[in-house]
Amino acid sequence: MLDLSDDQQAKMKDLRLAHMKDTKSLRDEAEELRLKQRNLMTDENPDKKVLIANVKRLADIQNALAKKRFEHQMEVREILDEDQLVIFMSRAGKGKGFHRGHGRW
């Protein structure tokens, strides 16, 4: 949809891979915390302090991921020309496009 040049496609791929690598440990930790939280909630007498600590840590992780996602999007913007940027921005947050669809950029 963005009609990227070969050079742009390569840069986008490199950025995407670097972003995924950079956020992997945070995403993994968040998943572990979600599973731990789910298991703790099924206990007969869950430890409230542990549950609260998990929720706080998960919020910290989600905040860190949001910041990294913003930084990544700013890097993507630098690769696009004006017309591509308009299309990219019009699709942002609509469940399509940036890391959400199965189509090509």
C-alpha positions in Angstrom: 0.0 0.0 0.0 2.9 2.4 0.7 4.7 1.4 -2.5 8.1 1.3 -0.9 11.3 1.2 -2.8 13.6 -1.7 -2.4 15.9 0.4 -0.2 12.9 1.5 2.0 11.7 -2.1 2.3 15.2 -3.2 3.4 15.4 -0.4 6.0 11.9 -1.1 7.3 12.7 -4.8 7.6 15.9 -4.0 9.5 14.0 -1.6 11.8 11.3 -4.1 12.4 13.7 -6.9 13.3 15.7 -4.6 15.6 12.6 -3.5 17.3 11.4 -7.1 17.8 14.8 -8.1 19.2 14.9 -5.1 21.4 11.5 -5.7 23.0 11.6 -9.5 23.2 12.7 -9.8 26.8 10.0 -7.3 27.9 7.3 -9.1 25.9 8.4 -12.4 27.3 8.4 -11.1 30.9 5.0 -9.6 30.4 3.6 -12.9 29.2 5.2 -14.7 32.2 3.6 -12.2 34.5 0.2 -12.6 32.9 0.4 -16.4 33.3 1.6 -16.1 36.9 -1.2 -13.7 37.6 -3.8 -16.0 36.2 -2.4 -18.9 38.2 -2.3 -16.9 41.4 -5.9 -15.8 40.9 -7.0 -19.4 40.9 -5.4 -20.1 44.3 -7.9 -20.4 47.2 -6.1 -17.7 49.1 -4.0 -15.6 46.7 -1.2 -13.4 48.1 -2.5 -9.9 47.5 1.0 -8.3 47.8 2.3 -10.6 45.1 -0.7 -9.8 42.9 -0.3 -6.1 43.3 3.5 -6.3 42.6 2.7 -8.3 39.4 0.2 -5.7 38.3 2.7 -2.9 38.9 5.5 -4.6 37.1 3.2 -5.4 34.2 2.2 -1.7 34.0 5.9 -0.8 34.0 6.6 -3.2 31.1 3.6 -2.0 29.1 4.8 1.6 29.6 8.3 0.7 28.5 6.9 -1.1 25.4 4.7 1.9 24.5 7.8 4.1 24.6 9.8 1.7 22.5 6.9 1.5 20.0 6.8 5.3 19.8 10.5 5.5 19.2 10.2 2.8 16.5 7.4 4.7 14.8 9.5 7.8 14.8 12.3 5.9 13.0 9.8 4.5 10.5 8.6 8.1 9.7 12.2 9.0 8.7 12.2 6.4 6.0 9.0 7.5 4.3 8.5 10.3 1.9 5.6 12.8 2.3 3.0 10.8 0.4 3.9 7.6 2.1 3.8 9.3 5.5 0.2 10.5 4.9 -0.9 7.0 4.0 1.0 5.5 7.0 -0.5 8.1 9.4 -4.0 7.6 8.1 -3.8 3.9 8.8 -2.2 4.1 12.2 -4.4 2.8 15.0 -7.0 1.3 12.7 -6.0 -2.3 13.1 -4.4 -2.4 9.7 -0.9 -1.5 8.5 1.8 -1.0 11.0 2.5 -4.5 12.4 -1.2 -5.4 12.4 -2.1 -6.7 9.0 -0.8 -9.5 6.9 -0.2 -7.4 3.8 2.9 -5.7 2.7 3.9 -2.2 3.6 
